[in-house]
Amino acid sequence: LIGLRPSHIDKVEDWKQLLANIELLAAHNPNKITIRTPIIPGYTNTQTGYDTIIGVMLTNGIKSIEILPYNPYSENYYKAMGIKYPLEGTQLPSKEEIIRIKGVFTSAGINAEIVA
């Protein structure tokens, strides 16, 4: 969720609570925590977002992240429920872009895996 465009910030009710939960969990055993973040073009794929995630992770001793490339298959579920898909027209990030994003995290000393 970290890294959303300003127009989407209101979707998260309480950032302070989210960060407090991460801090609480990391205080017990940061090595057992893996952050998972979707890469959605136009939403979560910003350098500011990556830097924010890295900062939170390093501050709390968390060293593992799973990168989830955007998957458009959820659009079928929305259609089946008769709901307009909010990400309609969103393109898949290229393999090169996902590898580049992985490098952003690994260069910060974080173990990054791409989860398809």
C-alpha positions in Angstrom: 0.0 0.0 0.0 2.9 2.3 0.6 3.6 4.3 -2.6 0.1 4.9 -3.8 -0.5 8.2 -5.7 -1.8 11.0 -3.5 -5.3 10.6 -5.0 -5.4 7.1 -3.6 -4.1 7.9 -0.1 -7.6 8.2 1.3 -8.1 4.5 0.6 -5.9 3.7 3.7 -7.7 4.8 6.8 -4.8 5.0 9.2 -1.2 4.9 8.1 0.0 5.4 11.7 -1.7 2.1 12.7 -0.2 0.3 9.7 3.3 1.4 10.7 2.7 0.7 14.4 1.7 -2.9 13.5 4.9 -3.4 11.4 7.0 -2.0 14.3 5.2 -4.2 16.8 5.8 -7.4 14.8 9.3 -6.5 13.9 10.2 -5.9 17.5 9.6 -9.6 18.2 11.4 -11.1 15.2 12.1 -9.1 12.1 13.7 -12.1 10.4 10.3 -13.8 10.2 8.6 -10.9 8.4 8.3 -10.7 4.7 6.8 -7.6 3.1 4.6 -8.3 0.0 4.0 -5.4 -2.4 2.1 -5.4 -5.6 3.6 -3.5 -8.5 0.6 -1.7 -10.2 1.6 0.7 -13.0 0.3 4.2 -12.2 -0.3 3.3 -8.6 2.5 1.6 -6.7 5.4 1.8 -9.1 7.1 5.0 -8.0 10.6 5.6 -6.7 9.2 7.5 -3.8 7.1 4.4 -2.9 10.0 2.1 -3.1 12.2 4.5 -1.0 9.4 4.6 1.6 9.1 0.8 1.8 12.9 0.5 2.0 13.0 3.0 4.8 10.3 1.3 6.8 12.0 -2.1 6.3 15.5 -1.0 7.2 14.2 1.0 10.2 12.6 -2.2 11.5 15.3 -4.7 10.6 13.1 -6.4 8.0 15.2 -7.9 5.2 12.8 -9.7 2.9 10.3 -8.5 0.3 8.2 -10.3 -2.3 7.4 -8.3 -5.4 4.0 -9.1 -6.9 3.7 -8.0 -10.5 0.2 -6.6 -11.4 -2.1 -9.4 -12.4 -5.2 -8.4 -14.4 -7.0 -11.6 -13.8 -9.0 -10.2 -10.9 -10.9 -8.2 -13.5 -13.0 -11.3 -14.2 -14.1 -11.4 -10.6 -15.3 -7.9 -10.8 -17.2 -8.6 -14.0 -18.8 -11.7 -12.5 -20.0 -9.5 -9.6 -21.3 -6.8 -11.9 -18.8 -4.2 -10.5 -16.7 -1.8 -12.6 -13.1 -2.8 -12.5 -11.2 0.2 -11.1 -7.9 -0.8 -12.9 -9.4 -1.3 -16.3 -6.8 -0.7 -19.0 -3.8 -1.1 -16.7 -1.0 -2.7 -18.5 1.3 -5.4 -17.2 4.7 -4.2 -16.1 7.4 -5.6 -18.4 9.8 -8.3 -17.2 12.6 -5.8 -17.4 10.7 -3.3 -15.2 10.1 -5.9 -12.5 13.8 -7.0 -12.6 14.8 -3.3 -12.3 12.4 -2.9 -9.3 13.9 -6.0 -7.7 17.3 -4.3 -8.1 16.1 -1.2 -6.3 15.5 -3.4 -3.2 18.5 -5.6 -3.5 20.8 -2.6 -3.8 19.4 -1.5 -0.4 20.5 -4.8 1.1 17.0 -6.3 1.0 16.4 -9.9 -0.1 13.9 -9.4 -2.9 12.0 -12.1 -4.8 9.6 -11.8 -7.7 6.4 -13.8 -7.0 4.3 -14.6 -10.1 
